[in-house]
Amino acid sequence: MFDARAIGAELEKTYGFKVEIVENATQNDILKKIRDYIGKEYRPLDQLFIFFAGHGNYDQTFGEGYLVPREALISDEGKTSYLSYHRLRSVVNNIPCEHIFLAMDVCFGGTFDEELSSYDTEASFGGKFSAEIVTKRLSYKTRKFMTSGEKQYVSDGIPGKHSPFARALLEALRSSGGEDGILTLREITPYVSKLKIKPRAGEFGDNAPGSDFIFVSR
């Protein structure tokens, strides 16, 4: 929870997000919270950032990745006590907020991507952003994700310190996006791409071409 609380505090202070933290969650806790968000009403420019910090698992036989909730059993061959990334993709995509960014600092998080497709880390947006450009980019439905690794274990870092992924994400958030005060997902990429274990990012669900998730500092 150390990483989640630090990221939540930065989102509140710098970007004006309303933050909720669910600690040591069971599968039911996670799905109940997502159900709560499905039931909310959203305005067209509202954005929802979901961050998971914990453990992940991958089953080679099923070819499926999983979040490991509090009650997960090591001997669960059917993986019924785990939350599959397939189900997570589906329920998060069903949240009626137009703009969703999901970040996961978990092992095997890259298998959230069904095809393990690559992310274009070379492309960037030049120049400063205006209110008009922000509004235009937020006119398209957004379903973006970023994970701390691919189909592999990832480091939790030094006990009492932030994980490498969380540290890089915090560094990006604390930059406030530079002079224009606007931080895009592609501007986060240079911070996380320098890590020893490369993150994976892309789109899922009903993402529309040209969409983006934009952090606007206040």
TITIPA-570510 format. One line per 8 residues: their letters; for each residue x, y, z of N, C-alpha, C. Coordinates in Angstrom, 3 decimals, always signed. Layout:
BEGIN
a	X:Y:Z:X:Y:Z:X:Y:Z ~ ...
REM end
This chain:
BEGIN
mfdaraig	+0.808:-1.200:+0.000:+0.000:+0.000:+0.000:+0.854:+1.268:+0.000 ~ +2.145:+1.103:+0.288:+3.066:+2.251:+0.327:+3.074:+2.973:-1.019 ~ +3.183:+2.202:-2.113:+3.209:+2.784:-3.449:+1.868:+3.420:-3.801 ~ +0.784:+2.699:-3.538:-0.548:+3.198:-3.887:-0.864:+4.492:-3.147 ~ -0.493:+4.568:-1.891:-0.781:+5.772:-1.105:+0.030:+6.964:-1.617 ~ +1.275:+6.730:-1.987:+2.108:+7.821:-2.506:+1.574:+8.325:-3.841 ~ +1.194:+7.403:-4.721:+0.643:+7.792:-6.022:-0.693:+8.503:-5.831 ~ -1.519:+8.000:-4.919:-2.804:+8.634:-4.641:-2.622:+10.060:-4.125
aelektyg	-1.658:+10.252:-3.232:-1.405:+11.583:-2.684:-0.962:+12.550:-3.774 ~ -0.141:+12.069:-4.700:+0.322:+12.926:-5.798:-0.825:+13.281:-6.734 ~ -1.697:+12.327:-7.000:-2.853:+12.589:-7.865:-3.775:+13.636:-7.250 ~ -3.957:+13.550:-5.942:-4.807:+14.529:-5.252:-4.172:+15.917:-5.250 ~ -2.898:+15.978:-4.861:-2.226:+17.265:-4.674:-1.980:+17.989:-5.994 ~ -1.455:+17.262:-6.986:-1.015:+17.916:-8.221:-2.102:+18.000:-9.279 ~ -2.979:+16.989:-9.326:-3.937:+16.917:-10.432:-5.400:+16.998:-10.000 ~ -5.651:+17.082:-8.710:-7.011:+17.260:-8.245:-7.907:+16.044:-8.361
fkveiven	-7.321:+14.846:-8.411:-8.113:+13.623:-8.473:-8.773:+13.348:-7.118 ~ -9.938:+12.755:-7.151:-10.535:+12.197:-5.947:-10.058:+10.747:-5.853 ~ -9.443:+10.383:-4.737:-8.766:+9.087:-4.622:-9.461:+8.179:-3.611 ~ -9.610:+6.913:-3.976:-10.073:+5.865:-3.074:-9.045:+4.738:-3.078 ~ -8.722:+4.211:-1.907:-7.745:+3.131:-1.798:-8.397:+1.928:-1.128 ~ -8.251:+0.766:-1.760:-8.757:-0.493:-1.208:-7.549:-1.345:-0.837 ~ -7.377:-1.637:+0.437:-6.188:-2.346:+0.906:-6.443:-3.843:+1.084 ~ -5.393:-4.624:+0.763:-5.408:-6.071:+1.015:-6.715:-6.691:+0.528
atqndilk	-7.060:-6.427:-0.709:-8.398:-6.734:-1.232:-8.592:-8.205:-1.590 ~ -9.793:-8.690:-1.320:-10.224:-9.988:-1.841:-10.723:-9.773:-3.265 ~ -10.966:-10.874:-3.964:-11.526:-10.773:-5.307:-12.886:-10.058:-5.259 ~ -13.669:-10.365:-4.240:-14.972:-9.724:-4.095:-14.825:-8.225:-3.841 ~ -13.826:-7.835:-3.037:-13.580:-6.416:-2.780:-13.286:-5.674:-4.084 ~ -12.445:-6.295:-4.917:-12.059:-5.661:-6.178:-13.270:-5.507:-7.102 ~ -14.017:-6.590:-7.262:-15.162:-6.557:-8.168:-16.279:-5.663:-7.632 ~ -16.443:-5.625:-6.312:-17.460:-4.752:-5.729:-17.114:-3.284:-5.986
kirdyigk	-15.832:-2.936:-5.854:-15.425:-1.559:-6.113:-15.618:-1.212:-7.587 ~ -15.291:-2.130:-8.480:-15.518:-1.883:-9.907:-17.010:-1.736:-10.194 ~ -17.828:-2.574:-9.536:-19.292:-2.455:-9.692:-19.763:-1.063:-9.252 ~ -19.176:-0.553:-8.153:-19.518:+0.794:-7.692:-19.236:+1.826:-8.783 ~ -18.087:+1.680:-9.452:-17.727:+2.627:-10.498:-18.590:+2.463:-11.746 ~ -19.042:+1.253:-11.997:-19.957:+1.048:-13.118:-21.274:+1.769:-12.859 ~ -21.664:+1.851:-11.597:-22.937:+2.473:-11.244:-22.906:+3.989:-11.136 ~ -21.725:+4.604:-11.277:-21.624:+6.060:-11.160:-22.022:+6.754:-12.464
eyrpldql	-22.341:+8.041:-12.353:-22.597:+8.867:-13.526:-21.353:+9.716:-13.805 ~ -20.995:+9.833:-15.081:-19.785:+10.544:-15.465:-20.093:+11.629:-16.493 ~ -19.330:+12.711:-16.430:-19.403:+13.756:-17.446:-18.463:+13.394:-18.593 ~ -18.651:+14.001:-19.781:-17.856:+13.614:-20.965:-16.348:+13.687:-20.785 ~ -15.835:+14.652:-20.021:-14.388:+14.812:-19.877:-13.833:+14.190:-18.598 ~ -14.656:+13.479:-17.832:-14.178:+12.801:-16.625:-13.178:+11.709:-16.987 ~ -12.198:+11.491:-16.101:-11.192:+10.452:-16.311:-11.090:+9.583:-15.057 ~ -10.841:+8.297:-15.274:-10.715:+7.344:-14.177:-9.374:+6.630:-14.293
fiffaghg	-8.537:+6.768:-13.263:-7.235:+6.101:-13.218:-7.312:+4.994:-12.176 ~ -7.063:+3.756:-12.598:-7.101:+2.598:-11.707:-5.686:+2.040:-11.586 ~ -5.205:+1.885:-10.352:-3.846:+1.396:-10.123:-3.883:+0.180:-9.203 ~ -3.275:-0.915:-9.659:-3.144:-2.121:-8.844:-1.681:-2.294:-8.452 ~ -1.422:-2.483:-7.167:-0.085:-2.806:-6.675:-0.211:-4.078:-5.847 ~ +0.496:-5.110:-6.242:+0.381:-6.377:-5.509:+1.043:-7.504:-6.269 ~ +0.337:-8.624:-6.361:+0.914:-9.812:-6.972:+0.111:-10.245:-8.191 ~ +0.829:-10.809:-9.150:+0.201:-11.358:-10.339:+0.715:-12.764:-10.582
nydqtfge	+0.006:-13.505:-11.413:+0.364:-14.898:-11.679:+0.035:-15.216:-13.130 ~ +0.711:-16.224:-13.667:+0.422:-16.666:-15.032:+0.342:-18.176:-15.066 ~ -0.717:-18.703:-15.669:-0.888:-20.145:-15.798:-0.611:-20.543:-17.244 ~ +0.470:-21.289:-17.435:+0.888:-21.679:-18.779:-0.143:-22.577:-19.451 ~ -0.780:-23.452:-18.686:-1.766:-24.380:-19.257:-2.982:-23.626:-19.788 ~ -3.501:-22.699:-18.984:-4.661:-21.919:-19.413:-4.272:-20.793:-20.363 ~ -2.978:-20.420:-20.373:-2.547:-19.293:-21.178:-3.187:-18.000:-20.709 ~ -3.294:-17.826:-19.405:-4.009:-16.697:-18.833:-3.251:-16.104:-17.654
gylvprea	-3.273:-14.770:-17.552:-2.676:-14.084:-16.426:-3.734:-13.736:-15.394 ~ -3.304:-13.538:-14.140:-4.250:-13.322:-13.040:-3.713:-12.314:-12.036 ~ -4.615:-11.530:-11.450:-4.322:-10.824:-10.216:-4.451:-11.819:-9.070 ~ -3.633:-11.650:-8.049:-3.660:-12.552:-6.898:-4.322:-11.817:-5.732 ~ -5.608:-12.057:-5.480:-6.285:-11.399:-4.362:-5.887:-12.026:-3.036 ~ -6.390:-11.486:-1.963:-5.988:-11.902:-0.616:-6.245:-13.390:-0.370 ~ -7.360:-13.925:-0.896:-7.746:-15.298:-0.575:-7.226:-16.336:-1.576 ~ -6.375:-15.934:-2.523:-5.889:-16.863:-3.545:-5.146:-18.044:-2.916
lisdegkt	-5.380:-19.232:-3.466:-4.778:-20.468:-2.958:-3.674:-20.944:-3.888 ~ -2.546:-21.320:-3.311:-1.423:-21.817:-4.114:-1.816:-23.079:-4.865 ~ -2.604:-23.932:-4.241:-2.961:-25.227:-4.828:-4.217:-25.168:-5.704 ~ -4.657:-23.974:-6.084:-5.885:-23.802:-6.864:-5.611:-24.027:-8.346 ~ -5.723:-25.289:-8.801:-5.431:-25.603:-10.196:-6.448:-24.997:-11.155 ~ -7.670:-24.781:-10.687:-8.699:-24.174:-11.524:-8.637:-22.660:-11.550 ~ -7.792:-22.084:-10.695:-7.602:-20.633:-10.598:-8.897:-19.886:-10.272 ~ -9.829:-20.534:-9.613:-11.097:-19.875:-9.285:-10.948:-18.858:-8.154
sylsyhrl	-9.872:-18.952:-7.380:-9.644:-17.987:-6.305:-8.797:-16.801:-6.782 ~ -8.495:-16.765:-8.076:-7.728:-15.683:-8.683:-8.649:-14.858:-9.584 ~ -8.276:-13.620:-9.870:-9.039:-12.769:-10.777:-8.302:-12.695:-12.109 ~ -8.882:-13.290:-13.138:-8.208:-13.338:-14.436:-8.157:-11.959:-15.079 ~ -7.092:-11.710:-15.831:-6.989:-10.454:-16.566:-8.083:-10.359:-17.624 ~ -8.503:-11.501:-18.147:-9.597:-11.503:-19.127:-10.861:-10.898:-18.520 ~ -11.206:-11.316:-17.309:-12.393:-10.774:-16.660:-12.175:-9.316:-16.277 ~ -10.966:-9.009:-15.814:-10.666:-7.631:-15.431:-10.818:-6.693:-16.625
rsvvnnip	-10.302:-7.098:-17.790:-10.469:-6.284:-19.001:-11.940:-6.009:-19.261 ~ -12.751:-7.056:-19.148:-14.170:-6.951:-19.472:-14.905:-6.008:-18.520 ~ -14.702:-6.190:-17.212:-15.470:-5.380:-16.253:-15.005:-3.928:-16.232 ~ -13.695:-3.690:-16.388:-13.208:-2.310:-16.428:-13.703:-1.619:-17.688 ~ -13.683:-2.325:-18.810:-14.182:-1.754:-20.058:-15.653:-1.360:-19.945 ~ -16.378:-2.041:-19.070:-17.814:-1.806:-18.911:-18.134:-0.582:-18.048 ~ -17.124:-0.007:-17.388:-17.353:+1.216:-16.613:-17.719:+2.331:-17.592 ~ -18.816:+3.060:-17.357:-19.286:+4.037:-18.337:-18.505:+5.347:-18.395
cehiflam	-17.370:+5.428:-17.717:-16.500:+6.590:-17.857:-15.827:+6.540:-19.227 ~ -15.796:+7.666:-19.936:-15.249:+7.690:-21.291:-13.734:+7.482:-21.324 ~ -13.046:+7.860:-20.263:-11.584:+7.866:-20.300:-11.014:+7.104:-19.101 ~ -10.457:+5.927:-19.375:-9.930:+5.053:-18.320:-8.484:+4.687:-18.618 ~ -7.640:+4.816:-17.601:-6.250:+4.369:-17.674:-6.020:+3.395:-16.536 ~ -5.596:+2.178:-16.858:-5.348:+1.130:-15.883:-3.850:+0.861:-15.810 ~ -3.273:+0.988:-14.615:-1.855:+0.694:-14.412:-1.734:-0.422:-13.389 ~ -0.860:-1.389:-13.656:-0.703:-2.530:-12.756:+0.770:-2.786:-12.474
dvcfggtf	+1.136:-2.725:-11.216:+2.485:-3.039:-10.772:+2.446:-4.432:-10.145 ~ +2.370:-5.439:-11.019:+2.232:-6.840:-10.598:+3.052:-7.730:-11.519 ~ +3.412:-8.899:-11.043:+4.110:-9.863:-11.883:+3.191:-10.341:-13.012 ~ +3.776:-10.586:-14.167:+3.052:-11.080:-15.341:+1.940:-10.133:-15.784 ~ +2.068:-8.848:-15.390:+1.028:-7.880:-15.735:+0.867:-7.688:-17.226 ~ +1.943:-7.896:-17.997:+1.858:-7.717:-19.439:+0.885:-8.655:-20.112 ~ +0.557:-9.769:-19.447:-0.398:-10.698:-20.041:-1.831:-10.177:-19.943 ~ -2.008:-8.998:-19.361:-3.296:-8.312:-19.469:-3.598:-8.036:-20.938
deelssyd	-2.538:-7.809:-21.717:-2.652:-7.605:-23.160:-2.816:-8.970:-23.825 ~ -3.952:-9.206:-24.441:-4.225:-10.515:-25.037:-3.166:-10.918:-26.054 ~ -2.650:-9.970:-26.792:-1.694:-10.296:-27.848:-0.264:-9.920:-27.481 ~ -0.072:-9.424:-26.265:+1.229:-8.887:-25.858:+1.761:-7.949:-26.935 ~ +0.860:-7.101:-27.446:+1.232:-6.186:-28.520:+2.176:-5.120:-28.005 ~ +3.029:-4.613:-28.885:+4.022:-3.617:-28.482:+3.403:-2.245:-28.436 ~ +4.066:-1.368:-27.699:+3.615:+0.007:-27.542:+4.584:+0.912:-28.264 ~ +4.081:+1.878:-28.975:+4.921:+2.784:-29.741:+5.567:+3.797:-28.813
teasfggk	+6.802:+3.480:-28.389:+7.478:+4.370:-27.454:+8.259:+5.468:-28.166 ~ +8.329:+5.402:-29.494:+9.102:+6.389:-30.227:+8.283:+7.648:-30.518 ~ +6.980:+7.472:-30.671:+6.150:+8.612:-31.029:+6.025:+9.567:-29.850 ~ +5.923:+10.838:-30.135:+5.747:+11.825:-29.081:+4.933:+12.989:-29.620 ~ +4.382:+13.764:-28.721:+3.613:+14.931:-29.110:+4.498:+16.157:-28.939 ~ +4.684:+16.907:-29.996:+5.527:+18.085:-29.912:+4.735:+19.307:-29.494 ~ +5.439:+20.266:-28.908:+4.810:+21.528:-28.578:+3.967:+21.482:-27.330 ~ +3.418:+22.634:-26.989:+2.594:+22.738:-25.804:+1.141:+22.422:-26.135
fsaeivtk	+0.407:+21.986:-25.134:-0.999:+21.652:-25.292:-1.855:+22.864:-24.934 ~ -2.891:+23.064:-25.720:-3.870:+24.091:-25.401:-5.125:+23.413:-24.900 ~ -6.037:+24.201:-24.311:-7.303:+23.639:-23.849:-8.060:+22.997:-24.994 ~ -7.935:+23.583:-26.182:-8.628:+23.054:-27.361:-8.092:+21.676:-27.729 ~ -6.765:+21.510:-27.673:-6.157:+20.219:-28.019:-6.528:+19.165:-26.980 ~ -6.510:+19.546:-25.714:-6.898:+18.612:-24.651:-8.324:+18.135:-24.872 ~ -9.234:+19.072:-25.135:-10.634:+18.718:-25.359:-10.776:+17.793:-26.556 ~ -10.001:+18.055:-27.614:-10.081:+17.214:-28.813:-9.630:+15.799:-28.511
rlsyktrk	-8.510:+15.652:-27.790:-7.999:+14.311:-27.492:-8.942:+13.554:-26.562 ~ -9.673:+14.288:-25.741:-10.614:+13.649:-24.828:-11.999:+13.489:-25.442 ~ -12.101:+13.735:-26.746:-13.376:+13.507:-27.430:-13.504:+12.067:-27.908 ~ -12.416:+11.291:-27.762:-12.422:+9.882:-28.170:-12.385:+8.981:-26.934 ~ -13.097:+7.897:-26.995:-13.164:+6.975:-25.861:-11.796:+6.367:-25.588 ~ -11.400:+6.372:-24.317:-10.061:+5.927:-23.922:-10.120:+4.671:-23.069 ~ -9.389:+3.660:-23.496:-9.165:+2.455:-22.702:-7.686:+2.087:-22.860 ~ -6.841:+2.648:-22.001:-5.393:+2.444:-22.074:-4.901:+1.713:-20.830
fmtsgekq	-3.792:+0.974:-20.979:-3.200:+0.302:-19.832:-1.686:+0.405:-19.867 ~ -1.078:+0.237:-18.709:+0.377:+0.149:-18.587:+0.683:-0.799:-17.439 ~ +1.609:-1.730:-17.655:+1.983:-2.682:-16.618:+3.489:-2.627:-16.378 ~ +3.911:-3.097:-15.229:+5.310:-2.975:-14.827:+6.226:-3.980:-15.516 ~ +5.671:-4.913:-16.265:+6.482:-5.888:-16.981:+5.643:-6.603:-18.018 ~ +6.203:-7.671:-18.561:+5.483:-8.443:-19.558:+5.093:-9.786:-18.958 ~ +5.496:-10.886:-19.573:+5.176:-12.214:-19.046:+6.344:-12.668:-18.167 ~ +6.487:-12.017:-16.996:+7.654:-12.267:-16.150:+7.385:-11.757:-14.733
yvsdgipg	+8.250:-12.168:-13.823:+8.208:-11.621:-12.472:+8.813:-10.210:-12.495 ~ +8.323:-9.340:-11.624:+8.875:-7.990:-11.531:+9.306:-7.736:-10.092 ~ +10.194:-6.766:-9.932:+10.775:-6.487:-8.619:+9.848:-5.644:-7.751 ~ +9.769:-6.016:-6.462:+9.062:-5.193:-5.481:+9.954:-4.080:-4.956 ~ +11.239:-4.150:-5.306:+12.185:-3.154:-4.824:+12.664:-3.443:-3.421 ~ +13.336:-2.490:-2.834:+13.875:-2.613:-1.484:+12.742:-2.430:-0.475 ~ +12.660:-3.304:+0.551:+11.611:-3.148:+1.561:+11.599:-1.738:+2.143 ~ +10.414:-1.156:+2.239:+10.289:+0.193:+2.764:+10.492:+1.279:+1.731
khspfara	+10.852:+0.874:+0.492:+11.038:+1.825:-0.602:+10.007:+1.531:-1.692 ~ +9.867:+2.466:-2.628:+8.950:+2.251:-3.741:+9.496:+1.198:-4.693 ~ +8.599:+0.462:-5.333:+9.025:-0.467:-6.382:+9.604:+0.359:-7.533 ~ +10.445:-0.238:-8.390:+11.010:+0.526:-9.509:+9.934:+1.161:-10.394 ~ +8.872:+0.426:-10.688:+7.802:+0.949:-11.548:+7.076:+2.106:-10.871 ~ +6.721:+1.933:-9.598:+6.013:+2.991:-8.876:+6.879:+4.241:-8.758 ~ +8.164:+4.044:-8.538:+9.085:+5.184:-8.433:+9.131:+5.969:-9.741 ~ +9.211:+5.259:-10.861:+9.249:+5.921:-12.161:+7.926:+6.635:-12.452
llealrss	+6.816:+6.000:-12.094:+5.505:+6.613:-12.303:+5.355:+7.874:-11.450 ~ +5.822:+7.810:-10.210:+5.781:+8.983:-9.334:+6.645:+10.120:-9.891 ~ +7.799:+9.763:-10.423:+8.684:+10.772:-11.009:+7.979:+11.472:-12.169 ~ +7.282:+10.694:-12.986:+6.544:+11.282:-14.113:+5.429:+12.199:-13.615 ~ +4.665:+11.732:-12.640:+3.563:+12.536:-12.116:+4.071:+13.826:-11.480 ~ +5.204:+13.760:-10.807:+5.751:+14.936:-10.121:+6.366:+15.939:-11.084 ~ +6.550:+15.537:-12.346:+7.048:+16.479:-13.356:+5.978:+17.469:-13.773 ~ +4.721:+17.146:-13.462:+3.568:+17.984:-13.829:+3.448:+18.198:-15.333
ggedgilt	+4.136:+17.364:-16.110:+4.039:+17.490:-17.565:+4.898:+18.591:-18.163 ~ +5.750:+19.197:-17.350:+6.621:+20.242:-17.885:+5.956:+21.606:-17.900 ~ +6.379:+22.469:-18.829:+5.931:+23.857:-18.864:+4.434:+24.008:-19.095 ~ +3.861:+23.132:-19.891:+2.433:+23.288:-20.195:+1.527:+22.722:-19.106 ~ +2.097:+22.005:-18.118:+1.308:+21.466:-17.015:+0.385:+20.336:-17.416 ~ +0.695:+19.693:-18.544:-0.145:+18.605:-19.046:+0.726:+17.377:-19.295 ~ +0.403:+16.281:-18.634:+1.166:+15.044:-18.735:+0.353:+14.009:-19.501 ~ +0.867:+13.563:-20.644:+0.194:+12.541:-21.438:+0.825:+11.176:-21.167
lreitpyv	+0.163:+10.127:-21.613:+0.703:+8.783:-21.421:+2.043:+8.623:-22.131 ~ +2.179:+9.202:-23.289:+3.443:+9.067:-24.017:+4.558:+9.856:-23.355 ~ +4.214:+10.881:-22.597:+5.235:+11.602:-21.842:+5.660:+10.825:-20.605 ~ +4.825:+9.893:-20.145:+5.197:+9.015:-19.032:+6.191:+7.955:-19.511 ~ +6.095:+7.574:-20.796:+6.899:+6.477:-21.345:+8.398:+6.607:-21.088 ~ +9.027:+7.764:-21.313:+10.477:+7.850:-21.069:+10.876:+7.546:-19.625 ~ +9.996:+7.834:-18.680:+10.305:+7.577:-17.269:+10.323:+6.075:-16.971 ~ +9.365:+5.333:-17.532:+9.263:+3.908:-17.224:+10.099:+3.040:-18.164
sklkikpr	+10.413:+3.550:-19.357:+11.156:+2.738:-20.327:+12.628:+2.579:-19.958 ~ +13.111:+3.390:-19.005:+14.516:+3.280:-18.576:+14.720:+2.181:-17.535 ~ +13.622:+1.571:-17.092:+13.724:+0.526:-16.081:+14.362:-0.737:-16.661 ~ +14.994:-1.507:-15.804:+15.645:-2.752:-16.236:+14.630:-3.711:-16.821 ~ +13.501:-3.863:-16.152:+12.396:-4.658:-16.690:+11.469:-3.707:-17.422 ~ +11.323:-3.912:-18.719:+10.557:-2.989:-19.533:+9.058:-3.162:-19.310 ~ +8.338:-2.058:-19.159:+6.887:-2.129:-18.997:+6.205:-2.431:-20.325 ~ +4.943:-2.724:-20.254:+4.137:-2.927:-21.460:+2.939:-2.001:-21.374
agefgdna	+2.577:-1.418:-22.493:+1.440:-0.500:-22.522:+0.701:-0.670:-23.838 ~ -0.556:-0.302:-23.835:-1.352:-0.422:-25.045:-2.792:-0.055:-24.768 ~ -3.687:-0.653:-25.533:-5.103:-0.354:-25.416:-5.899:-1.634:-25.213 ~ -7.133:-1.493:-24.746:-8.003:-2.649:-24.573:-9.447:-2.217:-24.764 ~ -10.326:-3.196:-24.850:-11.750:-2.917:-24.916:-12.153:-2.006:-26.056 ~ -12.930:-0.977:-25.736:-13.527:-0.091:-26.737:-12.695:+1.156:-27.004 ~ -11.383:+1.073:-26.826:-10.544:+2.243:-27.080:-10.707:+2.728:-28.514 ~ -10.790:+4.045:-28.675:-10.947:+4.638:-29.999:-9.617:+5.195:-30.499
pgsdfifv	-9.333:+5.083:-31.803:-8.108:+5.670:-32.360:-8.038:+7.163:-32.060 ~ -6.854:+7.633:-31.687:-6.664:+9.045:-31.392:-6.967:+9.438:-29.959 ~ -7.326:+8.458:-29.127:-7.661:+8.758:-27.734:-6.398:+8.967:-26.904 ~ -6.574:+9.532:-25.722:-5.454:+9.718:-24.810:-5.999:+9.889:-23.392 ~ -5.138:+9.678:-22.425:-5.452:+9.966:-21.026:-4.503:+11.066:-20.609 ~ -5.027:+12.164:-20.118:-4.232:+13.352:-19.897:-4.336:+13.817:-18.442 ~ -3.179:+13.944:-17.806:-3.128:+14.471:-16.434:-2.871:+15.981:-16.535 ~ -3.807:+16.773:-16.037:-3.682:+18.235:-16.104:-3.422:+18.755:-14.687
sr	-2.244:+19.342:-14.487:-1.904:+19.855:-13.156:-2.701:+21.116:-12.869 ~ -2.994:+21.319:-11.610:-3.828:+22.480:-11.247:-3.003:+23.592:-10.632
REM end
